[in-house]
Amino acid sequence: MTKTTVNLQAINDVKDFVNIVMKYDFDIDLVSGRYAVDAKSIMGIFSLDLSKPIELNAHTDDADKFLKEIDRFIVK
């Protein structure tokens, strides 16, 4: 599993993020506090507190290409 932290501030950020995530066949979860949602679900993402960075868990060991694609959302 690969973990990182992402920041999705605007509606367009969420739309772009979901479009990228949908390309990958492994499971990707977003965790905020005690809530975890499927990163492929726009409605699920909007149920989270987007004012703070969100933990991302990609259930794969080969996430290099995925991480490059979502680089602009990753908190550094």
C-alpha positions in Angstrom: 0.0 0.0 0.0 1.2 3.5 -0.8 0.2 6.4 1.4 0.4 10.2 0.8 -1.5 13.3 1.7 -3.5 15.3 -0.8 -5.2 18.7 -0.8 -8.5 19.2 -2.8 -9.5 22.8 -2.4 -11.8 23.6 -5.3 -14.7 21.8 -7.1 -12.6 21.6 -10.2 -9.7 20.0 -8.2 -12.1 17.2 -7.1 -13.4 16.7 -10.6 -9.8 16.5 -12.1 -8.7 14.2 -9.3 -11.5 11.8 -9.7 -11.0 11.7 -13.5 -7.3 10.7 -12.9 -8.2 8.1 -10.2 -10.8 6.4 -12.4 -8.0 5.4 -14.8 -6.5 3.0 -12.3 -7.9 -0.4 -11.4 -6.5 -0.7 -7.9 -8.5 0.6 -4.9 -7.8 4.1 -3.7 -9.2 5.4 -0.4 -9.3 8.9 1.1 -9.3 9.1 4.9 -10.3 12.1 6.9 -10.5 11.6 10.7 -12.5 8.5 11.2 -14.1 8.6 7.7 -12.8 6.7 4.7 -14.3 7.0 1.2 -13.6 5.6 -2.2 -11.5 8.1 -4.1 -13.5 7.2 -7.3 -16.7 8.6 -5.7 -17.2 12.3 -6.2 -20.1 12.3 -3.7 -17.9 10.5 -1.2 -15.2 13.0 -1.5 -17.6 15.9 -1.0 -18.7 14.3 2.2 -15.2 14.9 3.7 -13.8 18.0 5.2 -11.9 19.5 2.3 -10.6 22.4 4.2 -7.8 20.2 5.5 -5.3 17.9 3.8 -6.7 14.3 3.3 -4.7 11.0 3.6 -4.7 8.9 0.5 -4.2 5.2 0.5 -3.5 3.5 -2.8 -3.8 -0.3 -2.5 -0.9 -1.1 -4.8 2.9 -1.4 -4.6 3.4 0.0 -8.1 2.0 3.6 -7.7 4.8 5.6 -9.3 2.8 6.5 -12.5 -0.3 7.3 -10.4 1.7 9.5 -8.0 3.2 11.4 -10.9 -0.2 12.1 -12.3 -1.7 13.4 -9.1 1.5 15.3 -8.1 -0.2 18.8 -8.2 -2.6 17.6 -5.4 0.0 16.1 -3.1 1.0 18.1 0.0 4.7 18.6 0.1 
